[in-house]
Amino acid sequence: MIREPTGGAWLVWQGVREHKGWVWIGAGVIALGLYGVVATLQSDDDFGRILAAYGGIFVAGSIAWGMVADGYRPDRYDVVGALVCLAGMAVIMYAPRGD
């Protein structure tokens, strides 16, 4: 299964930048559309909070996807940056609120 949104963006990249064609681009567009649907299925009612959580996951997932799909080797700054994003996402999602 293609991980979203990273997988969809990667498919579009492959279709356009690596000249793999419209089938790859179309699959990426469909995957990115499904990503939008999946966000609506989350239990939190605050869209901004859900989008921020997906953003943190997207950053870390993008690095992991690059490692698996393209053989990318992150340096320590990539890893630290991804961890900062995940920590920020955790604060946004799990901070105690009086809502």
N, C-alpha and C positions, 0 to 999 in steps of 0.2 A: 504494500500500500504506500502510495506517495504521501509523505508528510506535508502538511499544509501549514502556512502558506509557502514555505520554502520550496517544496516540490513543484508547485505550480509556477512559481517565478523561475525556477531552474528549467522547467520544460520550455517556457517562453524564451529564455536565454538561449537554450540549445537550438530552438527553431530559428531564431533570428540571427544570433551571433555565430553559431556554429553551422548555419545553413542546413539544418535538418528538415526544414519545410513546415508547411501549414498544419500537418497532422500534429506535430509536436506543439506548435503554437496553440492550436485548438484544444489539445488536451490540457495545456497549462491554463488557458482561459477558463475551461470547465472546472479545473481543480481550484482555481482562485475564487470562482463563483460559489463553489461548495464551501469554501472557507467562510464566506460571508454568511451562509446559511447556518453553519455549525456555531458561529458566534451567537446567533439568536437562540440557540438551545441551552445556553448556560443559565444557571439559576439566579445569578445576580441581575438585577434590573437596571443597573447603571452602565450604559453603553461605554462611556469613557473608561470605566474601571476594567471592563472586559477587554476593550481594545488595548489598554495598557498592559494587561496580563499577556495577551497574545503578542504584544511587542517584545516583551522580555523573552518569551519563549522563541519568538522569531529570530532574535539576535543569536541566542545560544544554539538554536536549531540550525541556523544558517551555517555556522562554523562546523557543526557536526555533519551536516549534509555535504558541505564541501570536502570534508575529510573522507567520507564514504564514497560520494559520487565522482569526485574529481581528484582525489589524492592530495588535497590541500593539507598542509601541515601548519597549524596555527602557532604563532609565537606566544611568548608569555603575556604580551599586551593584549592579544586577541582573547586569551583565556581569562585574564583579569577583567577585561571589558565585558565579556559575557557574564561573568560572575556578578559584576556590579549591576548589570541589567536585571539579572535574576533576583538579586537582593532588592532592587528597587521595585520590581514587580511584586515581591512578597510583601513589602511594606504597603504598597497600594492596595493589594487584595486582602491582607489579613490584619491591618492595623485596627485596634479597637476604636469603634465609632459609636456615637450616641444616636445613630440613625434610628 
